[in-house]
Amino acid sequence: MVMKNRSWFLQRRGATMFMMALMLVAGPVLLIGRRVSVAPPAMATEAGASQRLVVIADVHGAYEEFVGILRRMGLIDANLKWAGGSTVLVQVGDVPDRGSGTRKALDLLMELEREAPAQGGKLVPLLGNHEVMQMMGDTRYTTPADFLSFATEQSEKVRDEAFQGYRKFIAANQRVRNVPDDEAAHQEWLARHPLGFFEQRDAYAPDGVYGRWLRTHDAIAQLGDVLFMHAGLDPELRFRSIEELNRKIHSEIGDFDKFWQALAQEKIIWRYMTFEEAFNQAKLRYEAARSGFPISPADAEQIRQMLELPSGLLISNQSPLWYRGLALEPEEKNEKGLIKMLDRLGAHYIVVGHTVLPEHTIAVRFGGRVFLIDTGMLRSYYGGRASALEIQAGKFTAYYADDPNPHVLVGGNGPAIGAVHSLPGPFSRGSQTASDSVKHQDSLQIPRLALAAEALIEVAGRCPPPLLWP
């Protein structure tokens, strides 16, 4: 792991036993590490000094607002076709969830990605935590209207067939978990699986229209001396290069897809479970194995990977998909580490979304090095507004959908780098603090289970240590 807090069990004196357990349980292939899935090459770092870059943050299903800011920046015409010429548009993730227009926003981005090169332009779509959540089946922030946008005339039939498959699954797992199978349970199940639910899940699957596209995206791009990502880079995160982080995230997504499919085939989980349901089901199966329920070494390894997900980059709060420190922590805590990290990477600036601040304006921190551009585009949820950051010839300019005037933040006639008024952390506006502003934002709420070496051996039926929770 590249994380500074490595997996819990690797820090214990049972590390040697763990390696022995892996050889016994999962075979020698694990000794050379997880196979890295095929991923596109990292985003090229070449960008002309005068090339125009436009960066837009979290959309969250706010389709109309998204279209409005694209028009404001001259990137699309009245027919929603690319009109940005040679401009490079960077979208830093979190297109899905919360709003009802996710599907239309994704379709528009996919079309613009195809159209832009004809004019010498380019679209750089990056992964946010919500794209990854959808690929993993975490639908906690998906609205009924969003599910309904995937519904067709066949959705009733699709849902009925899915329910029959679910009944077969719970019947096969009665020894693990006794789930009621009566009319009351059926009605509760229907409420949790609205029309369009299964079509939406299929769309984000590895072979789905959105899942296939999203799995080609990186989490981080570097254009010239600017780094773009969804959430931020923790100066204490251990990694050698941007390429390494992108490869690691692609690898973890590929591993997730494989063990999810394997667990579903073995009926350890149901293929349409949400991530939280599947995580808990895997934990129940692990506990059942401790009580004598038969389990194969291969299944034990798949369960281990599921239960260790919280220590990887897809979920960790240190991940570029989740990290909020550059937005919320005091600058003095991270400034030295940030500058050292940027120098090592050959970069000078970082542009991120993810964290909506109370002012709903693009904020500048760390002496003009960090730009926080999520201004709460989905007004019905955040009370914010659509915005964009333009970068050209060393000048960083903020644009807002409800303001006709551009606002130079750095360069040009704006304040010099050393004179930028950075926001302290945590900062306040009246009685509202940044902590208040994120209380309605993403939360993991997933139990962080770690399997010690002894527990892994036990899963294979060798000894009965207690279940350990960090």
Buried (B, 14 or more C-beta within 10 A) or exposed (E): BBBEEEBBBBEBEBEEBBBBBBEEBBEEEEEEEBEEBEBEEBBEBEBEEEBBBBBBBBBBBBBEBBBBBBBBBEBBEEEBEBBBEEBBBBBBBBBBBBBBBBBBBBBBBBBBBEBBEEEEBBBBBBBBBBBBBBBBBBBEBBBEBBBBBBBEEEBEEBBEEBBEEBBEBBEEBEEBEEBEEEEEEBEEBBEEBBBBBBBBBBBBBBEBBBBEBBBEBBBBBBBBBBBBBBBBBBBBBEBEBBBEBBBBBBBBBBBBBBBBBBBBEBBBBBBBBBBBBBBBBBBBBBEBBBEEBEBEEEBBBBBBBBBBBBBBBBBBEBBBBBBBBBBBBEBEEBBEBBBEBBEEBEBBBBBBBBBBBBBBBBBBBBBBBBBBBBBBBBBEBBEBBBBBBBBBEEBBBBBBBEEEEEBBBBBBEBBEBEEBEBBEBBBEEEEEBBEEBBEEBBEBEBEBBBBBBBBBBBBBBEEEBEEBEE
